[in-house]
């Protein structure tokens, strides 16, 4: 499957459905379905502590592409979340082996109710735990020290255990 590497926080915004249009200077060509992958770096000048980097997040469908002044607006629909896994690659298109992609289309239906009552459903909870674990393992040591110094001892202990077992 084709995968598009996108900077954070935009990749996570696409995953949860709050970003429905991806702007690019280029047309997606014949690609209509793709895997959303977060990049190794966040948007310049922004640090997102608990957003996973280099991680497969969801599959998306390009409903339509609209030509605009400065490029193209890709109108997206998220079709499923995927079991998170690490992906190495640069911004732009990658090709990912389909056997690595395990989709859960049911979780999308739960997302609407999750936004309303903030109760984590049984289908959303495993994704949330895995994504948090990956993100926490990627926190630089400098920021982990801030967690410890801030009195967030439990979070720091989790960071220590995750940091020893990098994903």
Backbone as a ProteinNet text record, in pm:
[ID]
protein_1_A
[PRIMARY]
XXXXXXXXXXXXXXXXXXXXXXXXXXXXXXXXXXXXXXXXXXXXXXXXXXXXXXXXXXXXXXXXXXXXXXXXXXXXXXXXXXXXXXXXXXXXXXXXXXXXXXXXXXXXXXXXXXXXXXXXXXXXXXXXXXXXXXXXXXXXXXXXXXXXXXXXXXXXXXXXXXXXXXX
[TERTIARY]
84	0	88.6	44.1	115.2	94.2	197.1	191.5	239.9	173.4	213.5	266.5	391.9	454	418.1	357	305	355.7	392.8	441.6	330.9	374.4	283.2	265.1	154.6	36.9	-62	-27.6	-122.6	-159.3	-63.1	-92.2	-195.8	-178.9	-275.7	-410.2	-408.9	-535.2	-611.9	-540.5	-606.5	-662.4	-583.5	-624.8	-757.5	-772.5	-894.2	-1005.7	-979.2	-1083.6	-1102.9	-1015.1	-1030.7	-966.8	-879.5	-819.7	-868.6	-956.4	-1020.2	-963.2	-875.4	-813.4	-662.7	-591.5	-445.1	-403	-324	-278.8	-139.2	-124	4	28.7	155.2	189.9	177.5	151.7	146.8	18.7	-19.1	-137.8	-103.9	-196.9	-165.2	-156.8	-184.9	-179.1	-291.8	-260.6	-363.5	-393.8	-324.4	-344.7	-477.4	-562.2	-687.6	-694.7	-625.4	-621	-475.6	-449.9	-311.9	-306.9	-188.7	-160.7	-105.5	-160.3	-112.2	-1.7	116.6	233.1	284.3	308.7	364.3	514.6	564.7	706.6	791.7	921.9	1014.9	1018.7	987.3	991.9	852.3	828.1	702.6	712.4	600	598	704	776.6	889.2	848.8	929.5	907.8	804.2	752.9	648.4	695.5	675.1	710.9	584.2	552.7	435	481.6	468.3	522.6	470.2	339.5	285.5	218.9	270.8	224.9	332.5	297	397.9	460.4	588.5	662.2	700.2	715.9	754.9	660	531.1	434	319.4	281	162.3	40.8	-53.8	-167.7	-302.8	-326.8	-461	-453	-563.1	-575.3	-676.2	-653.4	-740.7	-773.8	-887.8	-932.2	-938.3	-886.7	-894.4	-1026.3	-1122.8	-1255.6	-1251.2	-1176.4	-1161.1	-1039.3	-988.6	-873.7	-916.7	-893.7	-933.3	-807.7	-795.8	-682.4	-703.3	-603.4	-610.1	-493.1	-491.1	-387.4	-246.7	-218.9	-83.1	-59.8	-157.3	-138.2	-269.7	-279.3	-395.5	-449.1	-581.2	-648.4	-702.6	-649.4	-695.2	-802	-924.8	-1034	-1032.9	-1015.9	-990.2	-1103.9	-1116.8	-1200.7	-1114.1	-1108.2	-1034.4	-1119	-1059.4	-1133.9	-1110.1	-993.7	-967.8	-846.7	-837.8	-714	-637.7	-506.7	-426	-351	-316.6	-230.7	-101.9	-65.5	52.4	180.5	263.2	396.5	488.9	618.1	715.4	746.8	765.4	796.1	910.1	1011.5	1120.5	1102.5	1119	1108.4	1099.5	1117.6	1114.5	973.5	952.2	823.7	790.8	664.6	620.6	572.2	565.3	513.9	616.9	571.4	648.1	560.5	619.7	541.7	561.8	450.1	453.4	393.2	457.2	407.6	270.4	170.4	33.9	25.7	116.8	111.4	138.9	197.9	225.9	105.5	7.9	-104.7	-224.4	-258.3	-373.8	-476.9	-582.9	-683.4	-794.2	-853.1	-972.1	-1072	-1164.5	-1263.2	-1369.1	-1390.1	-1492.7	-1462.3	-1335.8	-1298.5	-1345.4	-1360.8	-1407.6	-1548.3	-1634.6	-1770.5	-1769.6	-1675.5	-1666	-1615.7	-1546.6	-1483.6	-1587.3	-1700.1	-1803.4	-1854.4	-1881.5	-1929.8	-1818.9	-1695.6	-1581.7	-1571.3	-1593.3	-1585.3	-1695.5	-1811.2	-1924.5	-1909.4	-1872.1	-1872.4	-1734	-1631.8	-1493.5	-1470.2	-1560.7	-1539.8	-1466.5	-1351.7	-1271.5	-1335.9	-1375.2	-1440	-1337.6	-1387.1	-1298.4	-1219.9	-1271.3	-1198.1	-1094.6	-1119.7	-1024.8	-911.2	-940.9	-842.5	-711.6	-713.9	-585.3	-499.7	-563	-487.9	-427.5	-506.7	-459.6	-339	-345.2	-234.6	-109.3	-126	-9.6	53	-30.1	23	93	35.5	99	231.8	235.9	360.3	469.1	433.4	531.2	578.9	484	519.8	606.9	571.8	648.7	790	805.3	939.6	1026.4	963.1	1037.8	1070.5	1029.3	1057	1206.9	1270.1	1413.7	1443.6	1563.1	1602.5	1584.5	1612.4	1598.4	1455.6	1358.4	1219	1174.2	1231.1	1198.2	1241.2	1355.5	1401.8	1302.9	1246.5	1144.5	1024.2	984.7	873.4	905.2	1025.6	1065.6	1070.5	1127.2	1141.4	1007.5	908.4	776.2	687.3	737.1	655.5	566.9	586.6	509.9	585.3	608.1	692.5	642.8	511.8	458	484.3	461.6	486.5	635.3	721.4	865.3	906	847.2	878.5	837.2	722.4	678.3	777.6	820.9	918.4	1045.1	1094	1216.7	1202.1	1090.5	1072.4	1059.1	991.8	975.1	1103.7	1180.8	1301.8	1407	1403.7	1497.2	1462.8	1336.9	1289.7	1235.1	1321.9	1279.5	1199.3	1097.8	1013.7	1080.7
-117.1	0	123.4	226.8	353.9	416.4	482.1	550.8	693	785.5	925.2	965.5	1009.7	1055	1202.5	1232.8	1367	1411	1536.6	1590.2	1589.9	1578.6	1595.4	1744.8	1793.1	1722.5	1683.9	1715.9	1696.4	1549.7	1458.9	1316.5	1268.3	1308.6	1269.3	1337.3	1461.1	1530.2	1459.3	1409.9	1331.7	1203.6	1137.9	1011.7	1024.9	1131.9	1147.8	1219.9	1257.8	1316.5	1465.7	1534.3	1679	1755.7	1691.9	1751.6	1670.4	1728.3	1656.6	1691.9	1792	1832.5	1837.8	1769.6	1772.4	1855.5	1960.1	2047.5	2005.2	1986.9	1948.4	2030.7	2045.1	2118.8	2028.8	1901.1	1804	1720.7	1668.1	1584.3	1441.7	1369.4	1234.5	1129.9	1169.1	1073.3	973	846.6	742.6	689.5	739.8	691.6	745.1	655.1	697.2	654.3	546.5	499.8	492	537.1	536.4	523.5	489.1	476.8	610.4	661.2	785	749.2	807.8	781.1	914.4	920.3	1043	1047.6	1167.5	1183.3	1180.9	1178.5	1177	1311.5	1418.5	1552	1613	1696.6	1770	1894.9	1961.4	2088.6	2179.1	2251	2332.4	2427.1	2428.2	2518.7	2469.4	2349.7	2297.6	2164.9	2146.5	2020.7	1956.9	1838.4	1766.8	1646.9	1658.8	1560.4	1419.6	1402.6	1267.4	1233.8	1285	1243.6	1153.4	1032.7	938.1	983.3	956.5	989.5	861	870.7	755.3	637.7	664.8	562	557.5	436	416	437.3	520.1	557.6	510.6	532.7	508.1	492.4	446.6	448.4	556.8	619.2	727.2	709.6	764.2	761.7	905.7	928.6	1061.2	1066.1	1141.4	1151.6	1232.8	1341.8	1426.4	1515	1561.9	1651.1	1778.8	1891.7	2021	2102.3	2150.2	2235.8	2373.2	2423.5	2556.3	2639	2764	2857.1	2803.9	2757.9	2716.8	2566.9	2490.3	2345.8	2271.1	2166.6	2077.7	2054.5	2049.6	2016.9	1875.2	1785.1	1646.5	1633.2	1604.7	1586.8	1440.9	1422	1288.8	1236.4	1105	1033.5	923.7	919.3	812.3	686.4	579	454	355.1	363	275.9	326.1	283.5	298	168.8	174.7	53.8	28.2	-99.8	-131.8	-53.1	34.5	119.5	38	79.3	20.6	127.5	113.2	213.2	200	315.8	322.4	421.8	382.5	475.4	524.1	652.8	708.2	859.1	919	1064.5	1111	1242.4	1300.5	1264.6	1239.5	1201.7	1057.8	998.8	862.9	756.5	650.8	528.8	412.2	297.5	176.5	85.7	44.7	-39.1	-175.1	-280.3	-415.9	-430.7	-476.4	-492.2	-584.1	-679.6	-773.7	-705.2	-586.1	-512.2	-431.7	-412	-322.7	-403.8	-383.3	-450.5	-343.7	-338.4	-233.8	-271.7	-169.8	-187.6	-80.2	-116.8	-20.6	12	-75	-52.3	66.6	97.2	204	341	357	484.5	515.3	414.2	433.7	478.8	429	466.4	608.8	661.8	792.7	902.7	897.4	1000.3	1002.7	886.2	882.6	922.3	888.9	926.8	1078.8	1147.8	1294.2	1354.9	1289.2	1342.7	1324.2	1205.6	1179.8	1152.4	1150	1131.4	1000.2	906.7	774.9	691.2	639.6	562.7	425.8	398.1	270	156.3	35.6	-80.1	-93.1	-37.9	-46.6	64.4	179.1	290.9	273.3	220.2	209.3	142.2	27.6	-34.2	54.7	126.2	216.2	329.2	385.1	494.6	451.8	332.9	282.7	260	198.4	172.2	301.3	396.1	522.2	600.7	600.5	669.8	604.9	471.7	401.2	434.1	435.6	469.8	613.2	705.1	846.5	867.5	801.9	817.7	763.9	657.3	601.6	693.5	787.4	876.7	1012.4	1032.8	1158.8	1168.6	1279	1295	1296.9	1258.1	1251.7	1386.4	1494.7	1627.7	1650.5	1613.7	1634.7	1534.8	1416.2	1318.1	1370.7	1438.4	1497.7	1602.5	1679.1	1778.8	1708.9	1594.4	1518.1	1479	1429.2	1386.2	1504.6	1615.5	1734.1	1802.2	1774.6	1837.4	1763.7	1653.7	1577.2	1475.4	1456.9	1357.8	1225.2	1176.5	1059.7	935.6	913.8	793.9	797.5	914.2	929.5	910	962.1	945.9	798.8	725.2	582.5	505.8	541.3	477.7	510.9	637.4	676.8	593.8	578.5	501.7	358.9	295.5	156.3	147.7	242.5	241.4	277.6	368	414.2	304.9	212.7	101.8	2.2	-1.1	-95	-16.1	48.3	132.4	52.1	115.6	51	52.4
0	0	0	-65.4	-61.9	75.2	126.4	255.4	235.2	301.2	295.1	431.5	436.1	560.2	577.9	693	721.4	857.8	869.7	997.3	1103.1	1229	1341.3	1365.3	1407.8	1456.8	1345.7	1220.4	1110.7	1088.8	1104.7	1085.5	1187.4	1312.5	1415.7	1395.2	1344.8	1316.5	1205.5	1105.6	1000.5	1060.4	1144.6	1206.1	1281.1	1357.8	1438	1362.2	1238.6	1155.4	1168.1	1242.1	1255.9	1139.9	1066	945.7	826.8	749.7	639.6	502.5	499.6	372.8	392.4	305.5	305.2	184.2	208.4	100.8	56.9	-72.3	-130.3	-255.8	-290.2	-412.5	-534.5	-512.4	-620	-614	-728.2	-742.4	-696.9	-631.8	-584.2	-694.7	-817.6	-928.2	-917.6	-933.7	-933.1	-792.9	-690.8	-553.8	-499.5	-452.3	-389.7	-243.1	-208.2	-70	-25.4	97.6	145.4	296.8	345	487.4	536.7	645.7	706	805.2	783.5	868.6	921.8	1052.7	1110.1	1084.2	1061.5	1030	1156.8	1138	1250.9	1322.4	1250.3	1309.1	1309.6	1412.2	1419.5	1333.7	1319.1	1247.3	1308.2	1225.5	1270.8	1383.1	1488.1	1600.2	1699.6	1681.5	1769.6	1827.5	1957.1	2020.9	2075.6	2028.4	2073.9	2154.2	2284.5	2376.4	2351.7	2337.6	2332.3	2199.8	2090.5	1958.5	1898.5	1859.4	1809.8	1678.8	1665.3	1543.9	1471.5	1337.8	1254.5	1274.3	1284.7	1318.9	1219.3	1177.6	1094.5	1183.1	1136.4	1220.2	1166.8	1037.3	982.6	831.4	773.8	628.3	591.8	478.7	434.7	286.7	248.8	109.7	59.5	-60.2	-122	-198.9	-144.6	-206.2	-335.3	-329.4	-448.6	-430.1	-542.4	-542.8	-613	-548.1	-603.7	-631	-754.8	-792.5	-732	-661.7	-601.7	-651.3	-612	-656.9	-636	-513.3	-476.4	-481.6	-528.6	-531.1	-537.6	-455.1	-459	-317.7	-307.9	-182.4	-195.9	-114.1	-115.9	-7.4	-45.5	49.5	94.9	226.3	280.8	368.3	369.3	465.1	526	658.4	725.8	717.1	668	650.8	763.6	829.3	943.9	1019.8	1144.4	1218.8	1199	1215.5	1200.9	1330.4	1351.8	1465.4	1444.1	1536.9	1517.6	1502.8	1408.4	1393.9	1339.6	1370	1327.1	1179.9	1116.3	973.4	955.9	881.5	850.9	708.6	690.5	556.6	560.3	445.1	432.1	400.2	412.5	376	231.8	206.1	71.7	70.8	-48.7	-64.6	-31	32.4	56.2	12.1	-4.6	-27.6	92.6	155.3	274.8	240.2	287.2	266.1	331.8	256.2	306.5	428.1	439.8	552	686.6	683.4	806.9	855.8	768.7	797.3	847.4	975	1035.5	1069.7	990.1	1002.1	1098.7	1161.9	1244.5	1202.8	1116.4	1066.3	1171.1	1269.4	1371.1	1460.7	1480.9	1572.4	1522.2	1392.1	1335.9	1385.5	1393	1442.2	1588.6	1666.5	1807.8	1827.6	1729.4	1744	1767.6	1701.2	1718.5	1862.6	1920.2	2058.1	2154.8	2121.7	2205.8	2215.6	2103.5	2104.1	2190.2	2195.9	2270.5	2420.9	2464.2	2607.9	2666.9	2585	2628.7	2703.2	2689.4	2747.9	2644.3	2681.3	2586.8	2568.5	2446.8	2419.2	2422.8	2429.5	2433.4	2303.7	2193.2	2067	2054.2	2112.7	2104.5	2205.5	2322.6	2430.7	2389.8	2318.2	2281.4	2191	2098.5	2010.9	2093.1	2183.5	2265.8	2349.9	2406.9	2489.2	2405.3	2287.1	2201.8	2151.4	2107.2	2056.4	2166.8	2286.6	2399.4	2435.4	2432	2464.5	2363.1	2235	2131.1	2149.6	2169	2184.5	2308.2	2417	2540.1	2524.6	2447.7	2427	2342	2271.2	2182.6	2246.1	2370.2	2438.4	2465.5	2424	2449.9	2600	2636.3	2777	2847.2	2778	2836.7	2884.5	2801.8	2837.4	2944.6	2943.1	3045.8	3183	3186.6	3312.5	3359.7	3267.7	3303.3	3366.8	3310.3	3368.1	3511.8	3533.3	3667.7	3763.5	3716.8	3801.9	3829.1	3746	3761.5	3859.6	3914.2	4007	3937.6	3809.9	3735.3	3738.2	3859.3	3879.4	3807.2	3808.4	3743.9	3593.7	3532.8	3389.8	3359.5	3447	3428.6	3439.7	3532.3	3547.3	3422.4	3368.1	3243.5	3133	3126.1	3024	3039.1	3163.3	3185.1	3133.9	3165	3121.4	2970	2908.1	2762.4	2690.8	2751.3	2685.1	2677.2	2770.9	2767.7	2659.1	2617.8	2516	2397.4	2323.8	2211.1	2110.7	2056.2	1955	1820.4
[MASK]
+++++++++++++++++++++++++++++++++++++++++++++++++++++++++++++++++++++++++++++++++++++++++++++++++++++++++++++++++++++++++++++++++++++++++++++++++++++++++++++++++++++++

